Amino acid sequence: MAHEEFMRAALEEAKDAALAGDVPIGAVAVWQGEIIGRGRNRKEEWRDPTAHAEILALREAARHRGSWRLPDVILYSTLEPCAMCAGAIVQARISLLVYAVADSQAGAAGSTFDLLSSPYLNHRVAVVSGVLADEVASLMESFFRKLRKAEK
């Protein structure tokens, strides 16, 4: 299935984030079956609170398409987007978000908040969740286990 193929690409980005010391979150933007944007969490690496995987993938996709409007783009993310990223997804007019694992603390695509289907915004985004959830959850758990062990 295509969703799994592209989520695997996002998962590879997440693994790269973990290797660099960032929380393992990855994203890819897909247009017409081709990855046109990649991003991985770089908040720690760049010391930038906006360096989220989804934002970076959207920026690259916008450069590729030559427009901030990305209505035919599907965004894949290993973690449910936060409010900032969900807002950017709405602003970009993304048609579909596919994510692996819900974020019960800051998710804004249906778990904690639901900005993507808000009647107060000018665009709605379809959402598919749970794609490769077990693999992504395992990576996240492993990362945080190592982090807690290193802090002791």
Secondary structure, DSSP 8 states (H G I E B T S, - for coil): -HHHHHHHHHHHHHHHHHHTTS---EEEEEETTEEEEEEE--HHHHT-TT--HHHHHHHHHHHHHTSS--TTEEEEEEE---HHHHHHHHHTT-SEEEEEE--TTT-TBTTS-BGGG-TTSS---EEEE-TTHHHHHHHHHHHHHHHHHHH-
